[in-house]
Amino acid sequence: MPKLEAVTFKQLRALQALDAHGSITAAAEAIRLTPPAVHTQLRQLEANFNARLIERGAQGGARLTRQGEAVLVAARAAQTAMEACGEHIRALNDGMEGMVTLGVVSTGKYFAPRLVVDLQHAYPTIDVTLRVGNRDSIVNAIQSASVDLVIMGRPPRVPEVQATVLGPHPHVLIAPPDHPLAGQGRLTPEAILAETFLAREEGSGTRILMDRFVERLGRGRPARVIELETNETIKQAVMAGLGVALISRHTVTEELRANRLIELEAEVLPMVRQWFLVHRSDTTLSPAGRRIQGYIIGQQGAFLPR
């Protein structure tokens, strides 16, 4: 029975050299071994396959038997596979291939898909997966190391992360164009607090900022708040006249341009925070992850809505 587990690349290399050069002496010179060493490799290969692989000619030459030609086909396939593997490993080491999961908080879904398309064009052999969620789910993803990089507003305290500023993230107070406060210039805290606020769920980044905004204006005076699940629902509810909302300007760019929504003015508005690119401090990014990180940082916020 053939002993395939005993076959080595050295033995297959000797067989390929013999086929290419026609004699053990020439094969040995080509692969920089002595003729006895090549002879030994070939004998071991024949023993491993339990077959005669070489026919030696009267003039000192040699050629492969049909069994030897069958082994040669496999040897060439193995060589091709190893060369392809080597190129793949080299690409992985250089960060030109691989998989990267990019997490984005919900507000970032208005620009993140375009960023991923740009990444695919820049690095077509890197598979970038986009994962969108509210702040709590994204922080949980960082904690479980199920994302490599994250674009978010306020970096978490736990786990410890490295955060790089990507660009400004303004938040504005929106209302429908026909709202009674429209066009009145800078509004007083009393006028703003008299309104009903439409807000995301507790724990979301936008809700945290809205709570701070209300606290700053009212100094402890509570505001009427209606919770809605998504930014899209909030926008539609504001346009319908249900209330006003403190929201990322990046989520309402098109509505503001089309005058379906307006910004209300106040002393503390817009509230400008920053977008950050985040990854865990105790986790080393893969070469592909470092490529994606470098590209995003190098954009200097060009992908953010204007």
C-alpha positions in Angstrom: 0.0 0.0 0.0 1.2 3.5 -0.7 2.5 5.5 2.3 1.3 8.9 1.3 2.0 10.4 4.7 5.7 9.7 4.1 5.9 11.6 0.8 7.9 14.8 1.1 8.3 17.9 -1.0 12.0 17.1 -1.4 11.1 13.8 -3.0 8.5 15.4 -5.4 11.0 18.1 -6.2 13.6 15.5 -7.2 11.0 13.8 -9.5 10.1 17.1 -11.2 13.8 17.8 -11.7 14.4 14.4 -13.2 11.5 14.8 -15.6 12.7 18.3 -16.6 16.4 17.4 -17.1 16.4 13.7 -18.2 19.1 12.4 -15.8 19.9 12.1 -12.1 23.2 14.0 -12.6 21.5 16.9 -14.4 18.6 16.9 -12.0 21.0 17.1 -9.0 22.8 20.1 -10.6 19.5 21.9 -11.2 18.3 21.6 -7.6 21.8 21.9 -6.1 22.1 18.4 -4.5 24.5 15.6 -5.1 23.5 12.8 -7.5 23.5 10.3 -4.6 21.1 12.5 -2.6 18.7 12.8 -5.6 18.9 9.0 -6.1 18.0 8.5 -2.4 15.0 10.8 -2.6 13.7 9.0 -5.7 14.2 5.6 -4.2 12.3 6.7 -1.1 9.5 8.1 -3.3 9.2 4.8 -5.1 9.0 3.0 -1.8 6.4 5.3 -0.5 4.2 4.7 -3.5 5.1 1.0 -3.7 5.6 1.5 -7.5 8.4 1.9 -10.0 8.3 5.5 -11.0 11.5 5.8 -13.1 13.0 3.8 -16.0 16.8 4.2 -16.4 18.2 4.2 -19.9 21.3 2.4 -21.2 23.0 5.8 -21.8 22.6 7.0 -18.3 19.4 8.9 -18.9 16.1 8.3 -17.2 12.4 8.8 -17.8 9.2 8.5 -15.9 6.9 5.4 -16.0 3.2 5.9 -16.3 3.1 5.7 -12.5 5.8 8.3 -12.3 3.8 10.6 -14.6 0.8 10.2 -12.4 2.9 11.3 -9.4 4.3 14.2 -11.4 0.8 15.6 -12.1 0.2 15.5 -8.3 3.6 17.1 -7.6 2.9 20.0 -10.0 -0.6 20.5 -8.5 0.9 20.6 -5.0 3.6 23.1 -6.2 0.9 25.3 -7.7 -1.2 25.1 -4.6 1.8 26.0 -2.4 2.7 28.9 -4.6 -0.8 30.2 -4.4 -0.8 29.7 -0.7 2.4 31.7 -0.4 0.9 34.6 -2.3 -2.1 34.5 -0.1 0.0 34.5 3.0 2.1 37.3 1.7 -1.1 39.3 1.0 -2.4 38.6 4.4 0.8 39.7 6.0 0.8 42.9 4.0 -2.8 43.6 4.9 -4.0 43.3 1.3 -6.4 40.4 2.1 -8.5 39.5 5.1 -11.8 40.2 6.8 -12.6 43.3 8.9 -15.8 44.0 10.8 -16.6 47.7 11.1 -19.1 48.6 13.8 -21.1 51.8 13.5 -23.6 53.4 15.9 -27.1 53.9 14.4 -26.5 57.6 13.6 -23.6 56.6 11.4 -25.7 54.5 9.0 -26.3 57.6 7.0 -22.7 57.7 5.8 -21.2 54.3 6.7 -22.5 52.4 3.6 -20.8 54.9 1.3 -17.6 54.6 3.3 -17.7 50.8 2.9 -18.1 51.1 -0.8 -15.0 53.4 -0.9 -13.1 50.8 1.1 -14.1 48.0 -1.3 -12.8 50.1 -4.2 -9.6 50.9 -2.4 -9.0 47.3 -1.2 -11.1 44.9 -3.3 -9.5 41.8 -1.7 -10.4 42.9 1.9 -13.8 41.8 3.0 -15.3 44.6 5.1 -18.5 43.7 7.0 -20.7 46.6 8.3 -22.4 46.1 11.6 -24.9 48.8 12.7 -26.5 49.1 16.1 -27.4 51.4 18.9 -24.7 52.5 21.4 -25.3 49.7 23.9 -25.1 47.0 21.3 -22.0 48.4 19.7 -20.3 48.8 23.1 -21.2 45.1 23.8 -19.7 44.2 20.5 -16.5 45.9 21.5 -16.5 44.1 24.8 -17.0 40.7 23.1 -14.4 41.6 20.5 -16.9 40.8 17.7 -16.0 44.0 15.9 -12.5 45.1 14.8 -13.1 48.8 14.4 -15.9 51.1 15.5 -17.1 54.5 14.4 -19.0 56.1 17.3 -19.5 59.3 19.2 -18.4 59.0 22.8 -15.8 56.2 23.3 -16.7 53.8 26.1 -14.7 53.7 29.4 -14.9 49.9 29.5 -13.2 48.2 27.8 -10.2 50.5 27.4 -10.0 51.6 23.8 -7.8 53.7 21.5 -9.8 56.4 19.8 -8.9 58.7 16.9 -10.9 61.8 16.1 -12.4 61.6 12.6 -14.4 64.9 12.4 -17.1 67.0 13.9 -20.5 65.6 14.8 -23.0 68.5 15.2 -26.4 68.0 16.9 -29.3 70.4 16.2 -32.8 71.0 17.4 -35.2 70.3 14.5 -38.8 71.3 13.9 -41.2 71.4 10.9 -41.0 74.5 8.8 -44.4 75.8 10.0 -43.6 75.4 13.7 -44.6 78.4 15.8 -41.0 78.9 16.9 -39.6 78.9 13.3 -37.9 82.2 12.3 -37.9 83.6 15.9 -34.1 83.7 16.1 -32.3 82.6 19.3 -34.9 81.0 21.6 -35.1 81.2 25.3 -34.8 78.1 27.5 -38.4 78.5 28.6 -39.6 78.5 25.0 -37.7 75.3 24.2 -38.7 73.5 27.4 -42.3 74.2 26.7 -42.0 71.8 23.7 -42.4 68.0 23.6 -39.2 66.3 22.9 -39.0 63.2 20.6 -36.1 61.0 21.6 -34.4 57.7 21.2 -34.4 55.0 23.9 -32.4 55.3 27.1 -28.8 54.4 26.6 -28.5 55.7 23.0 -25.8 58.3 22.4 -28.3 60.8 21.1 -30.6 60.3 24.1 -27.7 60.9 26.5 -26.8 64.1 24.7 -30.5 65.3 24.7 -30.8 64.6 28.5 -27.7 66.8 29.0 -29.2 69.5 26.8 -32.4 69.6 28.7 -30.6 69.5 32.0 -28.5 72.4 30.9 -31.5 74.5 29.8 -33.9 73.6 32.6 -31.5 73.2 35.6 -33.4 70.2 36.8 -36.8 71.1 35.3 -38.1 68.0 33.5 -39.2 68.0 29.8 -42.0 66.1 28.2 -40.4 63.2 26.3 -41.8 60.7 23.8 -39.5 57.8 23.1 -39.3 56.5 19.5 -37.2 53.6 18.3 -35.3 55.0 15.3 -34.0 58.2 13.9 -36.3 57.7 10.8 -39.4 57.5 13.0 -38.3 60.6 14.9 -37.8 62.6 11.7 -41.2 61.6 10.4 -42.9 62.4 13.8 -41.2 65.9 13.8 -42.4 66.6 10.3 -45.9 65.5 11.3 -45.8 68.1 14.2 -45.7 65.7 17.1 -42.8 67.5 18.7 -39.2 68.7 18.3 -36.0 66.7 18.5 -32.3 67.1 19.3 -30.7 65.0 16.6 -27.5 64.5 14.7 -27.3 66.9 11.8 -25.8 64.1 9.8 -29.2 62.2 10.0 -31.3 65.1 8.6 -29.0 66.6 5.9 -31.4 65.9 3.0 -34.5 67.0 5.0 -32.8 70.3 5.9 -31.8 70.9 2.2 -35.3 70.2 1.0 -36.9 72.4 3.8 -38.9 69.5 5.1 -37.2 70.3 8.5 -35.6 73.4 10.0 -33.1 74.1 12.7 -34.2 76.0 15.8 -31.7 78.4 17.2 -30.5 78.6 20.8 -27.5 79.7 22.6 -26.0 76.2 23.1 -26.8 75.0 19.5 -25.5 73.3 17.5 -24.0 71.0 20.1 -20.8 69.8 18.4 -19.3 66.5 19.4 -16.8 64.4 17.5 -16.8 61.2 15.6 -14.2 58.7 16.7 -12.6 55.6 15.2 -12.2 53.1 18.1 -10.6 49.7 18.7 -9.7 47.8 21.8 -6.4 48.7 23.4 -5.7 45.1 24.4 -6.3 43.7 20.9 -3.8 43.9 18.1 -5.4 44.7 14.7 -4.8 42.3 11.9 -2.7 43.7 9.0 -6.0 44.1 7.0 -7.5 45.9 10.0 -4.6 48.3 10.1 -5.1 49.0 6.3 -8.7 49.8 6.9 -7.9 51.9 10.0 -5.3 53.9 8.0 -7.6 54.5 5.1 -10.5 55.8 7.4 -8.2 58.1 9.4 -6.5 59.3 6.2 -9.9 60.5 4.9 -9.9 63.2 7.6 -13.7 63.1 7.8 -14.2 63.5 4.1 -16.9 60.8 4.1 -19.0 62.7 6.7 -22.1 64.6 5.4 -21.6 68.3 4.8 
